[in-house]
């Protein structure tokens, strides 16, 4: 993990496409501004973890598909 010090109104550039700026600092809360191309998905970590858990649960869930009655097929 790279750790950087930044002050209010300073920013960092990631991969030449993403800018993360310090917008405001109040006590122990820091507000970030993120400029990124629309194809880059940006999530808070807790939201990302919830999405991953939902995807994992959906992939593990059994799928009960009805049998198909295809023409020319004897049962």
CHARMM internal coordinates of N, CA and C (Angstrom, degrees):
IC EDIT
DIST 1 N 1 CA 1.4516
DIST 1 CA 1 C 1.5199
ANGL 1 N 1 CA 1 C 108.52
DIST 1 C 2 N 1.2964
ANGL 1 CA 1 C 2 N 114.96
DIHE 1 N 1 CA 1 C 2 N 130.42
DIST 2 N 2 CA 1.4595
ANGL 1 C 2 N 2 CA 121.23
DIHE 1 CA 1 C 2 N 2 CA 175.44
DIST 2 CA 2 C 1.5246
ANGL 2 N 2 CA 2 C 108.14
DIHE 1 C 2 N 2 CA 2 C -87.23
DIST 2 C 3 N 1.3100
ANGL 2 CA 2 C 3 N 117.56
DIHE 2 N 2 CA 2 C 3 N 130.91
DIST 3 N 3 CA 1.4626
ANGL 2 C 3 N 3 CA 122.15
DIHE 2 CA 2 C 3 N 3 CA 178.90
DIST 3 CA 3 C 1.5182
ANGL 3 N 3 CA 3 C 108.21
DIHE 2 C 3 N 3 CA 3 C -117.09
DIST 3 C 4 N 1.3342
ANGL 3 CA 3 C 4 N 115.53
DIHE 3 N 3 CA 3 C 4 N 124.27
DIST 4 N 4 CA 1.4576
ANGL 3 C 4 N 4 CA 121.86
DIHE 3 CA 3 C 4 N 4 CA -178.23
DIST 4 CA 4 C 1.5234
ANGL 4 N 4 CA 4 C 109.84
DIHE 3 C 4 N 4 CA 4 C -123.35
DIST 4 C 5 N 1.3010
ANGL 4 CA 4 C 5 N 116.32
DIHE 4 N 4 CA 4 C 5 N 150.62
DIST 5 N 5 CA 1.4649
ANGL 4 C 5 N 5 CA 121.25
DIHE 4 CA 4 C 5 N 5 CA 171.66
DIST 5 CA 5 C 1.5250
ANGL 5 N 5 CA 5 C 107.51
DIHE 4 C 5 N 5 CA 5 C -100.91
DIST 5 C 6 N 1.3027
ANGL 5 CA 5 C 6 N 116.64
DIHE 5 N 5 CA 5 C 6 N 132.76
DIST 6 N 6 CA 1.4554
ANGL 5 C 6 N 6 CA 122.87
DIHE 5 CA 5 C 6 N 6 CA 177.76
DIST 6 CA 6 C 1.5247
ANGL 6 N 6 CA 6 C 107.85
DIHE 5 C 6 N 6 CA 6 C -138.41
DIST 6 C 7 N 1.3005
ANGL 6 CA 6 C 7 N 116.55
DIHE 6 N 6 CA 6 C 7 N 149.98
DIST 7 N 7 CA 1.4576
ANGL 6 C 7 N 7 CA 122.60
DIHE 6 CA 6 C 7 N 7 CA 175.20
DIST 7 CA 7 C 1.5178
ANGL 7 N 7 CA 7 C 108.59
DIHE 6 C 7 N 7 CA 7 C -105.75
DIST 7 C 8 N 1.3217
ANGL 7 CA 7 C 8 N 115.80
DIHE 7 N 7 CA 7 C 8 N 170.14
DIST 8 N 8 CA 1.4586
ANGL 7 C 8 N 8 CA 120.98
DIHE 7 CA 7 C 8 N 8 CA 177.32
DIST 8 CA 8 C 1.5324
ANGL 8 N 8 CA 8 C 109.20
DIHE 7 C 8 N 8 CA 8 C -53.69
DIST 8 C 9 N 1.3060
ANGL 8 CA 8 C 9 N 115.65
DIHE 8 N 8 CA 8 C 9 N 139.04
DIST 9 N 9 CA 1.4675
ANGL 8 C 9 N 9 CA 125.23
DIHE 8 CA 8 C 9 N 9 CA -179.70
DIST 9 CA 9 C 1.5251
ANGL 9 N 9 CA 9 C 113.86
DIHE 8 C 9 N 9 CA 9 C 71.80
DIST 9 C 10 N 1.3197
ANGL 9 CA 9 C 10 N 118.24
DIHE 9 N 9 CA 9 C 10 N 8.31
DIST 10 N 10 CA 1.4645
ANGL 9 C 10 N 10 CA 121.74
DIHE 9 CA 9 C 10 N 10 CA 172.29
DIST 10 CA 10 C 1.5273
ANGL 10 N 10 CA 10 C 108.18
DIHE 9 C 10 N 10 CA 10 C -100.14
DIST 10 C 11 N 1.3238
ANGL 10 CA 10 C 11 N 115.49
DIHE 10 N 10 CA 10 C 11 N 161.16
DIST 11 N 11 CA 1.4635
ANGL 10 C 11 N 11 CA 118.44
DIHE 10 CA 10 C 11 N 11 CA -177.48
DIST 11 CA 11 C 1.5171
ANGL 11 N 11 CA 11 C 110.82
DIHE 10 C 11 N 11 CA 11 C -146.21
DIST 11 C 12 N 1.3154
ANGL 11 CA 11 C 12 N 115.32
DIHE 11 N 11 CA 11 C 12 N 173.04
DIST 12 N 12 CA 1.4643
ANGL 11 C 12 N 12 CA 123.32
DIHE 11 CA 11 C 12 N 12 CA 172.12
DIST 12 CA 12 C 1.5210
ANGL 12 N 12 CA 12 C 107.13
DIHE 11 C 12 N 12 CA 12 C -129.14
DIST 12 C 13 N 1.3249
ANGL 12 CA 12 C 13 N 116.11
DIHE 12 N 12 CA 12 C 13 N 152.21
DIST 13 N 13 CA 1.4605
ANGL 12 C 13 N 13 CA 122.76
DIHE 12 CA 12 C 13 N 13 CA 178.59
DIST 13 CA 13 C 1.5262
ANGL 13 N 13 CA 13 C 107.55
DIHE 12 C 13 N 13 CA 13 C -112.73
DIST 13 C 14 N 1.3287
ANGL 13 CA 13 C 14 N 116.14
DIHE 13 N 13 CA 13 C 14 N 132.48
DIST 14 N 14 CA 1.4608
ANGL 13 C 14 N 14 CA 122.06
DIHE 13 CA 13 C 14 N 14 CA 179.73
DIST 14 CA 14 C 1.5217
ANGL 14 N 14 CA 14 C 108.37
DIHE 13 C 14 N 14 CA 14 C -115.65
DIST 14 C 15 N 1.3154
ANGL 14 CA 14 C 15 N 116.01
DIHE 14 N 14 CA 14 C 15 N 124.98
DIST 15 N 15 CA 1.4618
ANGL 14 C 15 N 15 CA 122.86
DIHE 14 CA 14 C 15 N 15 CA 176.32
DIST 15 CA 15 C 1.5285
ANGL 15 N 15 CA 15 C 112.85
DIHE 14 C 15 N 15 CA 15 C 57.06
DIST 15 C 16 N 1.3089
ANGL 15 CA 15 C 16 N 117.67
DIHE 15 N 15 CA 15 C 16 N 23.24
DIST 16 N 16 CA 1.4530
ANGL 15 C 16 N 16 CA 121.24
DIHE 15 CA 15 C 16 N 16 CA 178.40
DIST 16 CA 16 C 1.5231
ANGL 16 N 16 CA 16 C 114.46
DIHE 15 C 16 N 16 CA 16 C 67.56
DIST 16 C 17 N 1.3450
ANGL 16 CA 16 C 17 N 117.50
DIHE 16 N 16 CA 16 C 17 N 4.43
DIST 17 N 17 CA 1.4626
ANGL 16 C 17 N 17 CA 121.11
DIHE 16 CA 16 C 17 N 17 CA -175.95
DIST 17 CA 17 C 1.5220
ANGL 17 N 17 CA 17 C 113.64
DIHE 16 C 17 N 17 CA 17 C -127.00
DIST 17 C 18 N 1.3103
ANGL 17 CA 17 C 18 N 117.51
DIHE 17 N 17 CA 17 C 18 N -19.47
DIST 18 N 18 CA 1.4587
ANGL 17 C 18 N 18 CA 121.22
DIHE 17 CA 17 C 18 N 18 CA -173.42
DIST 18 CA 18 C 1.5212
ANGL 18 N 18 CA 18 C 109.06
DIHE 17 C 18 N 18 CA 18 C -120.57
DIST 18 C 19 N 1.3267
ANGL 18 CA 18 C 19 N 116.05
DIHE 18 N 18 CA 18 C 19 N 127.05
DIST 19 N 19 CA 1.4576
ANGL 18 C 19 N 19 CA 121.09
DIHE 18 CA 18 C 19 N 19 CA 177.44
DIST 19 CA 19 C 1.5201
ANGL 19 N 19 CA 19 C 108.73
DIHE 18 C 19 N 19 CA 19 C -113.62
DIST 19 C 20 N 1.3241
ANGL 19 CA 19 C 20 N 115.73
DIHE 19 N 19 CA 19 C 20 N 127.64
DIST 20 N 20 CA 1.4660
ANGL 19 C 20 N 20 CA 122.02
DIHE 19 CA 19 C 20 N 20 CA 176.01
DIST 20 CA 20 C 1.5195
ANGL 20 N 20 CA 20 C 106.47
DIHE 19 C 20 N 20 CA 20 C -115.27
DIST 20 C 21 N 1.3436
ANGL 20 CA 20 C 21 N 115.39
DIHE 20 N 20 CA 20 C 21 N 117.53
DIST 21 N 21 CA 1.4617
ANGL 20 C 21 N 21 CA 120.90
DIHE 20 CA 20 C 21 N 21 CA -176.26
DIST 21 CA 21 C 1.5221
ANGL 21 N 21 CA 21 C 110.36
DIHE 20 C 21 N 21 CA 21 C -115.65
DIST 21 C 22 N 1.3326
ANGL 21 CA 21 C 22 N 115.96
DIHE 21 N 21 CA 21 C 22 N 147.09
DIST 22 N 22 CA 1.4623
ANGL 21 C 22 N 22 CA 121.96
DIHE 21 CA 21 C 22 N 22 CA 172.50
DIST 22 CA 22 C 1.5238
ANGL 22 N 22 CA 22 C 106.31
DIHE 21 C 22 N 22 CA 22 C -84.80
DIST 22 C 23 N 1.3182
ANGL 22 CA 22 C 23 N 116.59
DIHE 22 N 22 CA 22 C 23 N 113.30
DIST 23 N 23 CA 1.4619
ANGL 22 C 23 N 23 CA 121.84
DIHE 22 CA 22 C 23 N 23 CA -176.28
DIST 23 CA 23 C 1.5233
ANGL 23 N 23 CA 23 C 111.05
DIHE 22 C 23 N 23 CA 23 C -90.94
DIST 23 C 24 N 1.3362
ANGL 23 CA 23 C 24 N 116.15
DIHE 23 N 23 CA 23 C 24 N -41.56
DIST 24 N 24 CA 1.4573
ANGL 23 C 24 N 24 CA 119.65
DIHE 23 CA 23 C 24 N 24 CA -176.91
DIST 24 CA 24 C 1.5179
ANGL 24 N 24 CA 24 C 109.62
DIHE 23 C 24 N 24 CA 24 C -157.13
DIST 24 C 25 N 1.3134
ANGL 24 CA 24 C 25 N 115.99
DIHE 24 N 24 CA 24 C 25 N 150.77
DIST 25 N 25 CA 1.4554
ANGL 24 C 25 N 25 CA 122.36
DIHE 24 CA 24 C 25 N 25 CA 176.38
DIST 25 CA 25 C 1.5219
ANGL 25 N 25 CA 25 C 107.34
DIHE 24 C 25 N 25 CA 25 C -133.70
DIST 25 C 26 N 1.3212
ANGL 25 CA 25 C 26 N 116.30
DIHE 25 N 25 CA 25 C 26 N 121.96
DIST 26 N 26 CA 1.4662
ANGL 25 C 26 N 26 CA 121.85
DIHE 25 CA 25 C 26 N 26 CA 176.89
DIST 26 CA 26 C 1.5183
ANGL 26 N 26 CA 26 C 107.94
DIHE 25 C 26 N 26 CA 26 C -136.37
DIST 26 C 27 N 1.3130
ANGL 26 CA 26 C 27 N 116.35
DIHE 26 N 26 CA 26 C 27 N 109.67
DIST 27 N 27 CA 1.4654
ANGL 26 C 27 N 27 CA 119.83
DIHE 26 CA 26 C 27 N 27 CA -178.77
DIST 27 CA 27 C 1.5121
ANGL 27 N 27 CA 27 C 110.73
DIHE 26 C 27 N 27 CA 27 C 61.21
DIST 27 C 28 N 1.3382
ANGL 27 CA 27 C 28 N 115.67
DIHE 27 N 27 CA 27 C 28 N -124.20
DIST 28 N 28 CA 1.4713
ANGL 27 C 28 N 28 CA 119.86
DIHE 27 CA 27 C 28 N 28 CA -179.23
DIST 28 CA 28 C 1.5269
ANGL 28 N 28 CA 28 C 112.17
DIHE 27 C 28 N 28 CA 28 C -96.45
DIST 28 C 29 N 1.3293
ANGL 28 CA 28 C 29 N 117.42
DIHE 28 N 28 CA 28 C 29 N 12.70
DIST 29 N 29 CA 1.4615
ANGL 28 C 29 N 29 CA 120.94
DIHE 28 CA 28 C 29 N 29 CA 179.28
DIST 29 CA 29 C 1.5292
ANGL 29 N 29 CA 29 C 110.40
DIHE 28 C 29 N 29 CA 29 C -109.73
DIST 29 C 30 N 1.3155
ANGL 29 CA 29 C 30 N 114.71
DIHE 29 N 29 CA 29 C 30 N 131.87
DIST 30 N 30 CA 1.4635
ANGL 29 C 30 N 30 CA 121.71
DIHE 29 CA 29 C 30 N 30 CA 178.33
DIST 30 CA 30 C 1.5193
ANGL 30 N 30 CA 30 C 107.62
DIHE 29 C 30 N 30 CA 30 C -119.21
DIST 30 C 31 N 1.3198
ANGL 30 CA 30 C 31 N 117.62
DIHE 30 N 30 CA 30 C 31 N 129.07
DIST 31 N 31 CA 1.4623
ANGL 30 C 31 N 31 CA 121.50
DIHE 30 CA 30 C 31 N 31 CA 176.15
DIST 31 CA 31 C 1.5173
ANGL 31 N 31 CA 31 C 108.39
DIHE 30 C 31 N 31 CA 31 C -99.26
DIST 31 C 32 N 1.3353
ANGL 31 CA 31 C 32 N 114.74
DIHE 31 N 31 CA 31 C 32 N 128.60
DIST 32 N 32 CA 1.4552
ANGL 31 C 32 N 32 CA 121.85
DIHE 31 CA 31 C 32 N 32 CA -179.94
DIST 32 CA 32 C 1.5148
ANGL 32 N 32 CA 32 C 109.93
DIHE 31 C 32 N 32 CA 32 C -107.70
DIST 32 C 33 N 1.3028
ANGL 32 CA 32 C 33 N 116.28
DIHE 32 N 32 CA 32 C 33 N 144.50
DIST 33 N 33 CA 1.4550
ANGL 32 C 33 N 33 CA 122.53
DIHE 32 CA 32 C 33 N 33 CA 169.52
DIST 33 CA 33 C 1.5148
ANGL 33 N 33 CA 33 C 107.33
DIHE 32 C 33 N 33 CA 33 C -112.52
DIST 33 C 34 N 1.3294
ANGL 33 CA 33 C 34 N 116.32
DIHE 33 N 33 CA 33 C 34 N 133.35
DIST 34 N 34 CA 1.4603
ANGL 33 C 34 N 34 CA 120.32
DIHE 33 CA 33 C 34 N 34 CA -176.89
DIST 34 CA 34 C 1.5221
ANGL 34 N 34 CA 34 C 108.99
DIHE 33 C 34 N 34 CA 34 C -123.88
DIST 34 C 35 N 1.3322
ANGL 34 CA 34 C 35 N 116.15
DIHE 34 N 34 CA 34 C 35 N 122.40
DIST 35 N 35 CA 1.4644
ANGL 34 C 35 N 35 CA 122.18
DIHE 34 CA 34 C 35 N 35 CA 173.67
DIST 35 CA 35 C 1.5159
ANGL 35 N 35 CA 35 C 106.94
DIHE 34 C 35 N 35 CA 35 C -109.00
DIST 35 C 36 N 1.3308
ANGL 35 CA 35 C 36 N 115.29
DIHE 35 N 35 CA 35 C 36 N 119.64
DIST 36 N 36 CA 1.4653
ANGL 35 C 36 N 36 CA 119.85
DIHE 35 CA 35 C 36 N 36 CA -178.86
DIST 36 CA 36 C 1.5207
ANGL 36 N 36 CA 36 C 108.91
DIHE 35 C 36 N 36 CA 36 C -147.10
DIST 36 C 37 N 1.3280
ANGL 36 CA 36 C 37 N 117.31
DIHE 36 N 36 CA 36 C 37 N 154.99
DIST 37 N 37 CA 1.4608
ANGL 36 C 37 N 37 CA 119.97
DIHE 36 CA 36 C 37 N 37 CA 175.22
DIST 37 CA 37 C 1.5284
ANGL 37 N 37 CA 37 C 110.22
DIHE 36 C 37 N 37 CA 37 C -59.74
DIST 37 C 38 N 1.3111
ANGL 37 CA 37 C 38 N 116.50
DIHE 37 N 37 CA 37 C 38 N 153.79
DIST 38 N 38 CA 1.4704
ANGL 37 C 38 N 38 CA 120.92
DIHE 37 CA 37 C 38 N 38 CA -177.38
DIST 38 CA 38 C 1.5226
ANGL 38 N 38 CA 38 C 112.68
DIHE 37 C 38 N 38 CA 38 C -61.20
DIST 38 C 39 N 1.3356
ANGL 38 CA 38 C 39 N 118.07
DIHE 38 N 38 CA 38 C 39 N -25.74
DIST 39 N 39 CA 1.4638
ANGL 38 C 39 N 39 CA 119.73
DIHE 38 CA 38 C 39 N 39 CA -179.40
DIST 39 CA 39 C 1.5238
ANGL 39 N 39 CA 39 C 112.56
DIHE 38 C 39 N 39 CA 39 C -77.99
DIST 39 C 40 N 1.3303
ANGL 39 CA 39 C 40 N 118.47
DIHE 39 N 39 CA 39 C 40 N -6.88
DIST 40 N 40 CA 1.4574
ANGL 39 C 40 N 40 CA 122.49
DIHE 39 CA 39 C 40 N 40 CA 178.37
DIST 40 CA 40 C 1.5203
ANGL 40 N 40 CA 40 C 108.16
DIHE 39 C 40 N 40 CA 40 C -94.46
DIST 40 C 41 N 1.3263
ANGL 40 CA 40 C 41 N 116.21
DIHE 40 N 40 CA 40 C 41 N 119.09
DIST 41 N 41 CA 1.4571
ANGL 40 C 41 N 41 CA 120.54
DIHE 40 CA 40 C 41 N 41 CA 179.05
DIST 41 CA 41 C 1.5254
ANGL 41 N 41 CA 41 C 108.99
DIHE 40 C 41 N 41 CA 41 C -84.69
DIST 41 C 42 N 1.3198
ANGL 41 CA 41 C 42 N 116.47
DIHE 41 N 41 CA 41 C 42 N 131.89
DIST 42 N 42 CA 1.4571
ANGL 41 C 42 N 42 CA 122.19
DIHE 41 CA 41 C 42 N 42 CA -179.86
DIST 42 CA 42 C 1.5239
ANGL 42 N 42 CA 42 C 107.64
DIHE 41 C 42 N 42 CA 42 C -122.69
DIST 42 C 43 N 1.3331
ANGL 42 CA 42 C 43 N 117.17
DIHE 42 N 42 CA 42 C 43 N 122.05
DIST 43 N 43 CA 1.4581
ANGL 42 C 43 N 43 CA 122.90
DIHE 42 CA 42 C 43 N 43 CA -179.44
DIST 43 CA 43 C 1.5251
ANGL 43 N 43 CA 43 C 109.92
DIHE 42 C 43 N 43 CA 43 C -130.27
DIST 43 C 44 N 1.3299
ANGL 43 CA 43 C 44 N 116.19
DIHE 43 N 43 CA 43 C 44 N 149.76
DIST 44 N 44 CA 1.4691
ANGL 43 C 44 N 44 CA 119.51
DIHE 43 CA 43 C 44 N 44 CA 165.17
DIST 44 CA 44 C 1.5228
ANGL 44 N 44 CA 44 C 106.32
DIHE 43 C 44 N 44 CA 44 C -66.71
DIST 44 C 45 N 1.3237
ANGL 44 CA 44 C 45 N 117.63
DIHE 44 N 44 CA 44 C 45 N 148.95
DIST 45 N 45 CA 1.4635
ANGL 44 C 45 N 45 CA 121.30
DIHE 44 CA 44 C 45 N 45 CA -175.63
DIST 45 CA 45 C 1.5192
ANGL 45 N 45 CA 45 C 112.13
DIHE 44 C 45 N 45 CA 45 C -56.71
DIST 45 C 46 N 1.3399
ANGL 45 CA 45 C 46 N 118.65
DIHE 45 N 45 CA 45 C 46 N -43.69
DIST 46 N 46 CA 1.4638
ANGL 45 C 46 N 46 CA 120.15
DIHE 45 CA 45 C 46 N 46 CA -177.38
DIST 46 CA 46 C 1.5332
ANGL 46 N 46 CA 46 C 111.62
DIHE 45 C 46 N 46 CA 46 C -65.62
DIST 46 C 47 N 1.3185
ANGL 46 CA 46 C 47 N 117.83
DIHE 46 N 46 CA 46 C 47 N -32.78
DIST 47 N 47 CA 1.4610
ANGL 46 C 47 N 47 CA 121.18
DIHE 46 CA 46 C 47 N 47 CA 176.46
DIST 47 CA 47 C 1.5271
ANGL 47 N 47 CA 47 C 109.59
DIHE 46 C 47 N 47 CA 47 C -70.87
DIST 47 C 48 N 1.3189
ANGL 47 CA 47 C 48 N 117.21
DIHE 47 N 47 CA 47 C 48 N -43.64
DIST 48 N 48 CA 1.4638
ANGL 47 C 48 N 48 CA 121.47
DIHE 47 CA 47 C 48 N 48 CA 178.30
DIST 48 CA 48 C 1.5261
ANGL 48 N 48 CA 48 C 110.77
DIHE 47 C 48 N 48 CA 48 C -59.57
DIST 48 C 49 N 1.3397
ANGL 48 CA 48 C 49 N 117.14
DIHE 48 N 48 CA 48 C 49 N -43.99
DIST 49 N 49 CA 1.4691
ANGL 48 C 49 N 49 CA 120.96
DIHE 48 CA 48 C 49 N 49 CA 179.36
DIST 49 CA 49 C 1.5307
ANGL 49 N 49 CA 49 C 110.78
DIHE 48 C 49 N 49 CA 49 C -62.92
DIST 49 C 50 N 1.3275
ANGL 49 CA 49 C 50 N 117.39
DIHE 49 N 49 CA 49 C 50 N -40.24
DIST 50 N 50 CA 1.4698
ANGL 49 C 50 N 50 CA 120.51
DIHE 49 CA 49 C 50 N 50 CA 178.44
DIST 50 CA 50 C 1.5261
ANGL 50 N 50 CA 50 C 111.03
DIHE 49 C 50 N 50 CA 50 C -64.74
DIST 50 C 51 N 1.3176
ANGL 50 CA 50 C 51 N 117.59
DIHE 50 N 50 CA 50 C 51 N -40.69
DIST 51 N 51 CA 1.4655
ANGL 50 C 51 N 51 CA 121.80
DIHE 50 CA 50 C 51 N 51 CA 177.76
DIST 51 CA 51 C 1.5302
ANGL 51 N 51 CA 51 C 109.77
DIHE 50 C 51 N 51 CA 51 C -62.45
DIST 51 C 52 N 1.3239
ANGL 51 CA 51 C 52 N 116.37
DIHE 51 N 51 CA 51 C 52 N -44.81
DIST 52 N 52 CA 1.4709
ANGL 51 C 52 N 52 CA 120.55
DIHE 51 CA 51 C 52 N 52 CA 179.67
DIST 52 CA 52 C 1.5240
ANGL 52 N 52 CA 52 C 110.90
DIHE 51 C 52 N 52 CA 52 C -61.34
DIST 52 C 53 N 1.3375
ANGL 52 CA 52 C 53 N 117.13
DIHE 52 N 52 CA 52 C 53 N -42.56
DIST 53 N 53 CA 1.4708
ANGL 52 C 53 N 53 CA 121.14
DIHE 52 CA 52 C 53 N 53 CA 179.98
DIST 53 CA 53 C 1.5316
ANGL 53 N 53 CA 53 C 110.33
DIHE 52 C 53 N 53 CA 53 C -64.32
DIST 53 C 54 N 1.3343
ANGL 53 CA 53 C 54 N 117.06
DIHE 53 N 53 CA 53 C 54 N -42.47
DIST 54 N 54 CA 1.4686
ANGL 53 C 54 N 54 CA 120.76
DIHE 53 CA 53 C 54 N 54 CA 177.93
DIST 54 CA 54 C 1.5269
ANGL 54 N 54 CA 54 C 110.86
DIHE 53 C 54 N 54 CA 54 C -62.63
DIST 54 C 55 N 1.3161
ANGL 54 CA 54 C 55 N 117.06
DIHE 54 N 54 CA 54 C 55 N -43.44
DIST 55 N 55 CA 1.4724
ANGL 54 C 55 N 55 CA 120.80
DIHE 54 CA 54 C 55 N 55 CA 179.25
DIST 55 CA 55 C 1.5255
ANGL 55 N 55 CA 55 C 110.77
DIHE 54 C 55 N 55 CA 55 C -63.07
DIST 55 C 56 N 1.3157
ANGL 55 CA 55 C 56 N 116.62
DIHE 55 N 55 CA 55 C 56 N -41.67
DIST 56 N 56 CA 1.4688
ANGL 55 C 56 N 56 CA 120.77
DIHE 55 CA 55 C 56 N 56 CA 179.90
DIST 56 CA 56 C 1.5254
ANGL 56 N 56 CA 56 C 110.32
DIHE 55 C 56 N 56 CA 56 C -65.05
DIST 56 C 57 N 1.3416
ANGL 56 CA 56 C 57 N 117.05
DIHE 56 N 56 CA 56 C 57 N -42.93
DIST 57 N 57 CA 1.4620
ANGL 56 C 57 N 57 CA 120.95
DIHE 56 CA 56 C 57 N 57 CA 179.09
DIST 57 CA 57 C 1.5277
ANGL 57 N 57 CA 57 C 110.88
DIHE 56 C 57 N 57 CA 57 C -64.72
DIST 57 C 58 N 1.3161
ANGL 57 CA 57 C 58 N 117.03
DIHE 57 N 57 CA 57 C 58 N -40.96
DIST 58 N 58 CA 1.4648
ANGL 57 C 58 N 58 CA 120.60
DIHE 57 CA 57 C 58 N 58 CA 179.87
DIST 58 CA 58 C 1.5247
ANGL 58 N 58 CA 58 C 111.05
DIHE 57 C 58 N 58 CA 58 C -65.66
DIST 58 C 59 N 1.3131
ANGL 58 CA 58 C 59 N 116.76
DIHE 58 N 58 CA 58 C 59 N -38.46
DIST 59 N 59 CA 1.4734
ANGL 58 C 59 N 59 CA 120.54
DIHE 58 CA 58 C 59 N 59 CA -179.97
DIST 59 CA 59 C 1.5222
ANGL 59 N 59 CA 59 C 111.30
DIHE 58 C 59 N 59 CA 59 C -69.22
DIST 59 C 60 N 1.3403
ANGL 59 CA 59 C 60 N 117.80
DIHE 59 N 59 CA 59 C 60 N -29.05
DIST 60 N 60 CA 1.4611
ANGL 59 C 60 N 60 CA 121.49
DIHE 59 CA 59 C 60 N 60 CA -177.90
DIST 60 CA 60 C 1.5282
ANGL 60 N 60 CA 60 C 112.11
DIHE 59 C 60 N 60 CA 60 C -88.27
DIST 60 C 61 N 1.3118
ANGL 60 CA 60 C 61 N 118.35
DIHE 60 N 60 CA 60 C 61 N -15.52
DIST 61 N 61 CA 1.4669
ANGL 60 C 61 N 61 CA 121.80
DIHE 60 CA 60 C 61 N 61 CA -177.21
DIST 61 CA 61 C 1.5249
ANGL 61 N 61 CA 61 C 110.25
DIHE 60 C 61 N 61 CA 61 C -68.53
DIST 61 C 62 N 1.3358
ANGL 61 CA 61 C 62 N 116.18
DIHE 61 N 61 CA 61 C 62 N 135.90
DIST 62 N 62 CA 1.4714
ANGL 61 C 62 N 62 CA 118.39
DIHE 61 CA 61 C 62 N 62 CA 177.57
DIST 62 CA 62 C 1.5237
ANGL 62 N 62 CA 62 C 110.43
DIHE 61 C 62 N 62 CA 62 C -68.47
DIST 62 C 63 N 1.3029
ANGL 62 CA 62 C 63 N 114.69
DIHE 62 N 62 CA 62 C 63 N 145.25
DIST 63 N 63 CA 1.4595
ANGL 62 C 63 N 63 CA 120.41
DIHE 62 CA 62 C 63 N 63 CA 179.42
DIST 63 CA 63 C 1.5210
ANGL 63 N 63 CA 63 C 107.86
DIHE 62 C 63 N 63 CA 63 C -109.90
DIST 63 C 64 N 1.3242
ANGL 63 CA 63 C 64 N 116.60
DIHE 63 N 63 CA 63 C 64 N 123.10
DIST 64 N 64 CA 1.4645
ANGL 63 C 64 N 64 CA 122.11
DIHE 63 CA 63 C 64 N 64 CA 179.60
DIST 64 CA 64 C 1.5179
ANGL 64 N 64 CA 64 C 108.10
DIHE 63 C 64 N 64 CA 64 C -105.22
DIST 64 C 65 N 1.3247
ANGL 64 CA 64 C 65 N 115.80
DIHE 64 N 64 CA 64 C 65 N 97.19
DIST 65 N 65 CA 1.4533
ANGL 64 C 65 N 65 CA 120.82
DIHE 64 CA 64 C 65 N 65 CA -178.50
DIST 65 CA 65 C 1.5282
ANGL 65 N 65 CA 65 C 109.68
DIHE 64 C 65 N 65 CA 65 C -96.30
DIST 65 C 66 N 1.3146
ANGL 65 CA 65 C 66 N 117.68
DIHE 65 N 65 CA 65 C 66 N 139.14
DIST 66 N 66 CA 1.4626
ANGL 65 C 66 N 66 CA 119.32
DIHE 65 CA 65 C 66 N 66 CA 176.58
DIST 66 CA 66 C 1.5252
ANGL 66 N 66 CA 66 C 110.50
DIHE 65 C 66 N 66 CA 66 C -69.38
DIST 66 C 67 N 1.3339
ANGL 66 CA 66 C 67 N 115.31
DIHE 66 N 66 CA 66 C 67 N 149.72
DIST 67 N 67 CA 1.4654
ANGL 66 C 67 N 67 CA 119.80
DIHE 66 CA 66 C 67 N 67 CA 178.31
DIST 67 CA 67 C 1.5187
ANGL 67 N 67 CA 67 C 109.00
DIHE 66 C 67 N 67 CA 67 C -69.55
DIST 67 C 68 N 1.3157
ANGL 67 CA 67 C 68 N 115.86
DIHE 67 N 67 CA 67 C 68 N 142.56
DIST 68 N 68 CA 1.4586
ANGL 67 C 68 N 68 CA 121.25
DIHE 67 CA 67 C 68 N 68 CA 178.18
DIST 68 CA 68 C 1.5166
ANGL 68 N 68 CA 68 C 109.31
DIHE 67 C 68 N 68 CA 68 C -94.20
DIST 68 C 69 N 1.3128
ANGL 68 CA 68 C 69 N 116.42
DIHE 68 N 68 CA 68 C 69 N 134.89
DIST 69 N 69 CA 1.4593
ANGL 68 C 69 N 69 CA 121.72
DIHE 68 CA 68 C 69 N 69 CA 176.47
DIST 69 CA 69 C 1.5193
ANGL 69 N 69 CA 69 C 107.28
DIHE 68 C 69 N 69 CA 69 C -97.30
DIST 69 C 70 N 1.3239
ANGL 69 CA 69 C 70 N 116.24
DIHE 69 N 69 CA 69 C 70 N 94.91
DIST 70 N 70 CA 1.4557
ANGL 69 C 70 N 70 CA 121.35
DIHE 69 CA 69 C 70 N 70 CA -176.08
DIST 70 CA 70 C 1.5190
ANGL 70 N 70 CA 70 C 110.64
DIHE 69 C 70 N 70 CA 70 C -90.26
DIST 70 C 71 N 1.3147
ANGL 70 CA 70 C 71 N 117.43
DIHE 70 N 70 CA 70 C 71 N 141.30
DIST 71 N 71 CA 1.4766
ANGL 70 C 71 N 71 CA 120.47
DIHE 70 CA 70 C 71 N 71 CA 177.93
DIST 71 CA 71 C 1.5258
ANGL 71 N 71 CA 71 C 111.21
DIHE 70 C 71 N 71 CA 71 C -60.38
DIST 71 C 72 N 1.3237
ANGL 71 CA 71 C 72 N 115.72
DIHE 71 N 71 CA 71 C 72 N 139.21
DIST 72 N 72 CA 1.4535
ANGL 71 C 72 N 72 CA 120.88
DIHE 71 CA 71 C 72 N 72 CA 176.91
DIST 72 CA 72 C 1.5190
ANGL 72 N 72 CA 72 C 113.05
DIHE 71 C 72 N 72 CA 72 C 80.80
DIST 72 C 73 N 1.2986
ANGL 72 CA 72 C 73 N 118.03
DIHE 72 N 72 CA 72 C 73 N 6.55
DIST 73 N 73 CA 1.4680
ANGL 72 C 73 N 73 CA 121.18
DIHE 72 CA 72 C 73 N 73 CA -179.28
DIST 73 CA 73 C 1.5129
ANGL 73 N 73 CA 73 C 108.83
DIHE 72 C 73 N 73 CA 73 C -106.95
DIST 73 C 74 N 1.3683
ANGL 73 CA 73 C 74 N 117.36
DIHE 73 N 73 CA 73 C 74 N 122.54
DIST 74 N 74 CA 1.4624
ANGL 73 C 74 N 74 CA 122.03
DIHE 73 CA 73 C 74 N 74 CA 178.48
DIST 74 CA 74 C 1.5191
ANGL 74 N 74 CA 74 C 110.12
DIHE 73 C 74 N 74 CA 74 C -89.21
DIST 74 C 75 N 1.3213
ANGL 74 CA 74 C 75 N 114.88
DIHE 74 N 74 CA 74 C 75 N 141.83
DIST 75 N 75 CA 1.4713
ANGL 74 C 75 N 75 CA 119.47
DIHE 74 CA 74 C 75 N 75 CA 179.09
DIST 75 CA 75 C 1.4783
ANGL 75 N 75 CA 75 C 110.04
DIHE 74 C 75 N 75 CA 75 C -114.80
END
COOR INIT
IC SEED 1 N 1 CA 1 C
IC BUILD
